[in-house]
Amino acid sequence: MRSIIAIMLGAIGAFIAKGFVFDVLIFGPKKPDFPTYRFLCKMSDKMSELVPSMFPDGAICIGQDLPDLVNLSMAGQFSAHILISLVAGLIIAFPYLIWEVWRFISPGLSSSERKHARGFVAATTFLFLSGVSFGYYVISPLSINFFLNYQVSDAVLNNPTLTTYISLITTVVLACGAVFELPVLVYFLTRAGILSPKVLRAFRRHAIVGALVLSAVITPPDIFSQVLVTIPIIVLYEISIRISGIVAKPKQD
């Protein structure tokens, strides 16, 4: 009940701050001056000067001419307002939710286990917010630019709706937040004896291929954007292997 109240308080705050939440945050990745687009345009200019044959002028300068959104439902805008407020409430209240989870599970742990799990709330919150930021600043703008500009034929015009746009933003942001919790998940699975660093190393190649496939699907068809998305995912997997090795070492001793 306390967790639900915390989410609702965050949602009410986001609902009241409608102008900032939508005009600045939600619709930010559609604006040509979004930080990610500005960064890519600057990189495009520099790379065009250095390697003009591989990167023609404006090769990765994206997000400049995205189509406007439309609303086709009577209650579409109100429903979007409610949904975004709830998602914002969840993100805002996440540190408190994790603290409540820790309060619930810590009495069942031994003093040694509590010692090893010290910093659980801070680490979990940091990873989740890092994932949310990565999804918002990297995955979302690249995905929005790709899907809003993709055409199977010039005879078909893209007329994106508010509902599909909101769905993409919320799904990507929350999914990245969840994926970035991989080190925490690996920590507890290793302590439970379900995972080991040996297993994670054995599947390293599969993880790299999966990261490459994922980046190829959600980014524009250029090497720079794909590498930009692939590297953090691989780094996250390597960190998980390291964490698993640290946890498994005392058991082996």
N, C-alpha and C positions, 0 to 999 in steps of 0.2 A: 504493500500500500504506500509506503514511503517513497519507493522508487516511482510508482505511477504518479504520485503527487509531484515529484521532482520533474518528471517529463512534462506534465501538464503545465507547471509553472513556466518551464522553458518555452513550451508551445504558445502559451498566452503572450509571453514577451515577444516572441517572433511574430505572432499574429498582429500585435499592436504596431510593431515596427515594419509594416508591410512595404513601405516605400524603399527602405534600405535593403530588406531581404530580397525583394524581387528586382528592383531597378539596378542595384549594385551587385548582389551576390548571384541570384539565379540567372539574370539576363546578361551578366558580365561576360561569360564565355561566347556570347553572340556579337559582342562589340569589337570593332577592329582595333581598339586601343587596349584590349585585354593584355595583361603582362606577358602571357605566353606567346601571343601573336607578335607583340613588339619584339620579344627576344628572338623569335624565329626569323622575323624580317631582318633584324640586324645581323644575325648569323648568315642569312641568305646573301646579304650584300658582301660580307667579308669572304665567304666561301666562293662567291662568283668572281671575286677579284683574284683569289688564290688559284682556284681550279675551275676556270670558266667552261672547260669541256664537260666536266661532270656535273657542275651546278650552274646552269644558265641563270640569267638575271631573274630574281624572284621565284626561284625553284621551290623554296620552302616558306615563302612569305604567304601565309594562309589566313583565312578568317576575315578577309577584307570585303567581300560582297555576299554575305549570307542573306537568304530570303527572310522576309518577315513572318512571324507566327500568326496563326489565325485560331479563333475559337469557334467551334461548331456546335457546342452544347449550351443549352440555356443556363445551366448551373456550372459550366466548365470552369470559369474563372474562380468562382467561390470554392469549388471542390479542390482546385489546385492550391488555393490559399490555405485551406484546411490541411491538405496533405503536406505541403512544405512546412507549415507551422509544426506539425507533429514530428517530422523528420528533424527539423531544427531543434525541437525540444529534446529529442533523443540524443542528438550530438552534444547539446549543451549539458545535459544531465549525465552523460556517460561516465565522467569521473566518479560521481556519486553512486551510480549504479554498480560500478566495479568495487567501490568501497563496501557497499552492502553485500555483494557477493563474497568479498573477503571476510567480512564479519560473520557470515554464515558458515564458511568452510574452515576458518582458522581454528575454532574450538576442537574440531575433529583431527587436527594435525598434531604430531608430536613436537616438542620444543626444537628438535633438530630440523624437522621439516619446515617449521615456521621460520627458522633462521635462514634456511636455504631459499625460501620464498619471499624473503624480505625485499621490499620494493615492488611487490606484485602490482599494487594499485598504480604507482607512478609509471612503471614500465608498460603496463597494459594500456593506460591512458595515452602515453606518448606514442606508442605504436599505432593505436587507433586514429589519433589525430593526424599523425604523419600520413597514414593511408588515406584519410579523408582529404588532406591537402594535396596529396599526389593525384588522387582521382579528380579533384576539382581543377587543379592547375595544369595537369598533363593529359590525363586520359579524356576528360570531358571535352576540352576545346578541340583536341585532335579528332575525337569521334564526331562531335557536332559538325566540324568543318567537312569531314568526309561524307557523312550521311546527307547533309543538306545540299552538298554539291554533286553527289553521285547521281548519274542519269543512265538509264538503259537505252534511251533514245531522246533526241531533241524534241520529239513529238510529245514527250511527257514532261510536264512542269512540276517541280517540287513545290508543294504547298503545305509545309509542316504545320501541325496543330500544336496548340499549347499543351495538350495532354501528353502527346508523345515526347515532346521536348522535356517536360517535367519528369516523365518516367525515365528517360535516359539519364538525366542529371542525378536523380535520387538513386537509381540502381547502380550507376558507376561509383558514386561517392561512397555509398554504404558497402558495396562489394569490395572496394579497395580498402576501406577501413577494416573489414573482416579479414581480407587476405594478409594484411600487414600484422595480424595477430599470430601469424605462423610461428614465430619464435616462442611465444608463450605456449601455444598448443604443443609444440615439439618438446618443450621443457617438461610439461606435465605428462605427456605420453611416454617420454623417456624414463621419468621417475616411476611410472607405473609398469615399466618393462615392456611396453607395447612397441616402442621404437628404439632404434639404436643408431649411433653414427655410421655403423657399417651399412645398414639398410639405406640410410639417406645418401651415402656416397655411391652406393650401387645404382640409385635412381637419379644421380646427378645429370647424366646425359638426357634422360627423359625430361627432367625439369627444364633444362636449357632449351630443348626442342619445343616444349610446351610454351615457354616464355617467348620464343621466336614466333611461334604460330599465333599466339595471342597478340603480340605487337603488330604482326603483319595484318591481322584482321581489323584492328581498331585504329590504325594510324594510316596516314596517306602513303602512297606507294613510293617512298624514298627511304634511303638507308639511314639518314640522320634521325628521322622521327622514330624509326623502328628501334634503333640503338638507344635512343632517349628513353624508351619505355622498357626495353629488355634489361638494361643494366641494373636498375633498382630491384627488379624481381629476382635476378640471379644473385645479387648481393644479399638479399633477404634470405634466400635459400642457403647460401654459404654461412650466414650468421646462425641459422638454425642448426646446421651441422656442427658448428663450433659449440653452441650451447648444449647440444645433445652429447658431445664428447665430454664436456665439463661435468655434466650430470652423471654420465655413465661411468666415469673414471673411479669415483669412490666405491661404486658397487663392484667393479672389477678387482679393486684392491682388497 
